[in-house]
Amino acid sequence: MKTLIIINGVTGAIGSACLARFSREHDTTIIGLSRQAPHVDTFCIDGYLPDSTLICSIGDISEKTHCEHFSQKICGGVYEKIIYIHAVGLYPFELDSKGNINISHDDDHDGIDDRVVKLSYHAFFGMTHALENIGLPLSALIFGGIADKFKPSVHTSWWRVMEQVKEHMKKEAVISDTTSYFVLNISSVICPHELITRPFVFQKTNADPMFWLMPHEVAEQTASLVFSKKKGFVEDEIFHKANYYEDDHFTEEKFITRKMHELGFAK
């Protein structure tokens, strides 16, 4: 029997690296999810997806019904277990050019960017719950941030949502005998997206790209976790401690100052 690996956000830096890493495993089929790809129904034969590696779209990944529609296209009799990698999300810098905290897209006024809730909470659990209905053992992994435990104000929406995600994971893990949840906390990843969203990080701060994570390192650690025999709720991290790292690296004043420079808001 084979393992089905589903990578949501497969065209991103980490998703692409996971696609490459898992492609080297024997007896695995990979389904990547991307808005850019043809709809899942395009690939179906007699109502089910073929046992072939492919990339498809499912519509709105945060909509429960869209996740369920996708899961119903998977023939559970072909696989012995499912691995779900959630490599999609929004990590907003909630800081304006004057150094003030500014949380946008907060229609329900709860102090959290609604887009983060949608992509990291609703989309993750919408998919995991839909996949559980297939009736196979499931390992589901999401990526967190090394800085989350320091609760930086410039990333309030992110770490508050991740706290909710972890709490829900822990509760689900207690009542489920077949689903295991993993959180892999990572530091900055060297990829084009990071340099676009933090354009002056190597020009106006002491950050050194040699200490940033490479996508394939994240993919390797991801594989190590989901292929392990660990069950329930598991949290791990991968981080290269730079020679300029100090114990006060994540204190509020230093963190905000550094972000101001990374974004080009400070000279």
C-alpha positions as CSV (number, residue, x, y, z in Angstrom):
1,M,0.0,0.0,0.0
2,K,1.1,3.5,-0.7
3,T,1.3,6.8,1.2
4,L,-0.6,9.8,-0.1
5,I,1.1,13.1,0.5
6,I,-0.9,16.3,0.0
7,I,1.0,19.6,-0.1
8,N,-1.1,22.7,0.2
9,G,0.8,25.7,-1.2
10,V,3.0,23.5,-3.4
11,T,4.3,26.3,-5.6
12,G,5.8,28.3,-2.7
13,A,9.4,27.9,-1.7
14,I,8.8,25.4,1.1
15,G,6.0,23.6,-0.8
16,S,8.2,23.2,-3.9
17,A,11.0,21.9,-1.7
18,C,8.6,19.4,-0.1
19,L,7.5,18.2,-3.5
20,A,11.1,17.5,-4.5
21,R,11.9,15.8,-1.2
22,F,8.9,13.5,-1.1
23,S,9.3,12.7,-4.7
24,R,12.3,10.6,-3.8
25,E,10.3,8.4,-1.5
26,H,9.2,4.9,-2.6
27,D,5.5,4.0,-2.7
28,T,4.2,7.6,-2.4
29,T,1.8,9.6,-4.5
30,I,1.9,13.4,-4.2
31,I,-1.0,15.8,-4.7
32,G,-0.1,19.4,-4.7
33,L,-2.7,22.1,-4.2
34,S,-2.4,25.4,-6.0
35,R,-4.8,28.1,-7.3
36,Q,-2.8,28.1,-10.5
37,A,-3.6,24.5,-11.4
38,P,-6.6,22.9,-13.1
39,H,-9.6,22.1,-10.9
40,V,-9.5,18.7,-9.2
41,D,-12.5,17.5,-11.2
42,T,-10.4,17.8,-14.4
43,F,-8.2,14.8,-13.3
44,C,-10.9,12.5,-12.0
45,I,-11.7,9.2,-13.6
46,D,-15.0,7.5,-12.6
47,G,-15.3,10.1,-9.8
48,Y,-11.9,9.6,-8.3
49,L,-8.4,11.0,-8.6
50,P,-5.9,8.7,-10.3
51,D,-3.1,7.2,-8.3
52,S,-0.6,9.7,-9.9
53,T,1.4,12.6,-8.7
54,L,-0.3,15.9,-9.9
55,I,-1.1,19.4,-8.9
56,C,-4.7,20.7,-8.8
57,S,-6.9,23.4,-7.4
58,I,-9.9,22.9,-5.2
59,G,-11.4,26.4,-5.1
60,D,-11.4,28.3,-1.8
61,I,-9.1,26.3,0.5
62,S,-10.7,27.8,3.6
63,E,-14.2,26.7,2.6
64,K,-15.2,23.5,4.4
65,T,-17.3,22.3,1.4
66,H,-14.4,22.7,-1.0
67,C,-12.1,20.7,1.2
68,E,-14.8,18.0,1.5
69,H,-15.3,17.9,-2.2
70,F,-11.6,17.3,-2.7
71,S,-11.4,14.6,-0.1
72,Q,-14.3,12.7,-1.7
73,K,-12.2,12.4,-4.8
74,I,-9.6,10.4,-3.0
75,C,-9.9,6.6,-3.2
76,G,-9.1,5.5,0.3
77,G,-8.6,1.8,-0.8
78,V,-5.4,2.7,-2.6
79,Y,-3.5,4.1,0.3
80,E,-2.5,3.0,3.8
81,K,-2.0,6.5,5.3
82,I,-2.2,10.2,4.4
83,I,0.3,13.0,5.1
84,Y,-0.9,16.6,4.9
85,I,1.6,19.5,4.6
86,H,0.1,22.9,5.1
87,A,2.6,25.2,3.4
88,V,0.3,28.2,2.9
89,G,-0.4,31.2,5.0
90,L,0.0,35.0,5.5
91,Y,2.7,36.4,7.9
92,P,1.9,40.2,7.9
93,F,4.2,42.9,9.2
94,E,1.7,44.9,11.2
95,L,3.7,48.1,11.3
96,D,3.3,51.4,9.6
97,S,5.9,53.8,8.3
98,K,5.8,55.7,11.6
99,G,6.5,52.6,13.8
100,N,2.9,52.2,14.9
101,I,1.2,48.8,15.1
102,N,-1.5,48.6,12.4
103,I,-3.7,45.5,12.0
104,S,-5.6,45.6,8.7
105,H,-8.4,43.4,7.3
106,D,-10.0,43.0,10.8
107,D,-13.7,43.1,9.9
108,D,-14.8,41.5,13.1
109,H,-12.7,43.8,15.3
110,D,-11.0,41.1,17.3
111,G,-7.5,42.4,16.8
112,I,-6.5,39.7,14.3
113,D,-6.1,40.0,10.6
114,D,-9.0,37.9,9.2
115,R,-6.8,36.7,6.3
116,V,-4.5,34.9,8.8
117,V,-7.4,33.2,10.5
118,K,-8.7,32.1,7.1
119,L,-5.5,30.7,5.8
120,S,-3.9,29.2,8.9
121,Y,-6.9,28.1,10.9
122,H,-10.0,27.6,8.7
123,A,-8.0,26.2,5.8
124,F,-5.9,23.9,7.9
125,F,-8.7,22.4,9.9
126,G,-11.1,22.4,7.0
127,M,-8.7,20.1,5.2
128,T,-7.6,17.9,8.1
129,H,-11.2,17.3,9.1
130,A,-12.2,16.5,5.5
131,L,-9.3,14.1,5.1
132,E,-10.2,12.3,8.4
133,N,-13.4,11.3,6.8
134,I,-11.5,9.1,4.4
135,G,-10.9,6.8,7.3
136,L,-7.1,6.4,7.1
137,P,-4.3,7.3,9.5
138,L,-3.5,11.0,9.0
139,S,-0.4,13.1,9.9
140,A,-1.0,16.8,9.5
141,L,1.8,19.4,9.7
142,I,1.7,23.2,9.7
143,F,4.6,25.7,9.9
144,G,5.0,28.1,12.8
145,G,7.7,30.7,13.5
146,I,10.6,30.7,15.9
147,A,9.6,34.2,17.1
148,D,6.0,33.1,18.0
149,K,6.9,32.3,21.6
150,F,8.1,35.9,22.1
151,K,4.8,37.3,20.9
152,P,6.1,40.2,18.9
153,S,3.5,43.0,18.5
154,V,4.5,43.4,14.8
155,H,3.2,39.9,14.1
156,T,0.3,39.9,16.6
157,S,-2.2,38.3,14.1
158,W,0.2,35.5,13.3
159,W,1.1,34.3,16.7
160,R,-2.4,34.7,18.1
161,V,-3.8,32.5,15.4
162,M,-1.0,30.0,15.9
163,E,-1.8,29.8,19.6
164,Q,-5.4,28.9,18.6
165,V,-4.2,26.4,16.0
166,K,-2.0,24.6,18.6
167,E,-4.7,24.5,21.2
168,H,-7.2,23.0,18.8
169,M,-4.5,20.5,17.6
170,K,-3.9,19.4,21.2
171,K,-7.7,18.9,21.8
172,E,-8.1,17.0,18.6
173,A,-5.1,14.8,19.2
174,V,-6.6,13.7,22.6
175,I,-9.8,12.4,21.0
176,S,-8.4,10.9,17.8
177,D,-6.5,7.6,17.7
178,T,-5.6,8.0,14.0
179,T,-4.7,11.7,13.5
180,S,-1.3,13.2,14.6
181,Y,-0.6,16.9,14.5
182,F,2.8,18.5,13.9
183,V,4.0,22.1,14.2
184,L,7.4,22.9,12.8
185,N,8.7,26.3,13.9
186,I,11.1,27.8,11.5
187,S,13.2,30.9,11.2
188,S,13.7,33.1,8.1
189,V,13.9,31.1,4.9
190,I,16.2,32.3,2.0
191,C,13.8,32.7,-0.9
192,P,12.5,35.4,-3.2
193,H,9.4,36.1,-1.3
194,E,11.3,36.9,1.9
195,L,13.5,39.4,0.0
196,I,10.5,41.0,-1.6
197,T,8.6,41.5,1.7
198,R,11.7,42.5,3.6
199,P,13.6,44.4,0.8
200,F,16.3,46.0,3.0
201,V,17.0,43.2,5.4
202,F,20.6,42.6,4.2
203,Q,21.3,46.2,3.5
204,K,20.1,47.9,6.7
205,T,20.4,45.2,9.3
206,N,23.2,42.8,10.4
207,A,21.3,39.8,9.1
208,D,23.4,37.3,7.2
209,P,21.8,35.0,4.6
210,M,24.2,32.2,5.5
211,F,22.3,31.7,8.7
212,W,18.8,31.6,7.1
213,L,17.2,28.3,6.4
214,M,17.3,26.8,2.9
215,P,14.0,25.4,1.7
216,H,15.4,21.9,1.3
217,E,16.4,22.0,5.0
218,V,12.8,22.7,6.0
219,A,11.6,20.0,3.7
220,E,14.0,17.5,5.2
221,Q,13.0,18.2,8.7
222,T,9.3,18.0,7.6
223,A,9.9,14.6,6.2
224,S,11.7,13.5,9.4
225,L,8.7,14.5,11.5
226,V,5.9,13.1,9.4
227,F,7.7,9.8,8.8
228,S,8.5,9.4,12.5
229,K,6.5,7.2,14.8
230,K,5.5,10.2,17.0
231,K,1.8,10.5,17.7
232,G,-0.6,13.0,19.1
233,F,0.6,16.6,19.2
234,V,4.3,17.2,18.4
235,E,6.1,20.6,18.2
236,D,9.6,21.0,16.8
237,E,11.9,23.7,15.5
238,I,14.7,24.3,13.1
239,F,17.0,27.3,13.5
240,H,20.6,28.2,12.7
241,K,21.8,30.4,15.6
242,A,23.8,33.3,14.0
243,N,27.0,34.6,15.6
244,Y,25.2,38.0,15.9
245,Y,22.3,36.5,17.8
246,E,21.9,37.8,21.4
247,D,19.4,36.9,24.1
248,D,17.5,40.1,23.6
249,H,17.1,39.5,19.9
250,F,13.4,39.3,20.2
251,T,12.7,42.0,22.7
252,E,10.1,44.5,21.6
253,E,12.3,47.5,21.1
254,K,15.0,45.6,19.1
255,F,12.5,43.7,17.1
256,I,10.5,46.7,16.0
257,T,13.6,48.7,15.2
258,R,14.9,45.8,13.1
259,K,11.6,45.5,11.2
260,M,11.6,49.3,10.5
261,H,15.0,48.9,8.9
262,E,14.0,45.8,6.9
263,L,11.0,47.5,5.5
264,G,12.9,50.7,4.6
265,F,10.9,52.8,7.1
266,A,14.1,53.8,8.9
267,K,17.4,55.1,7.7
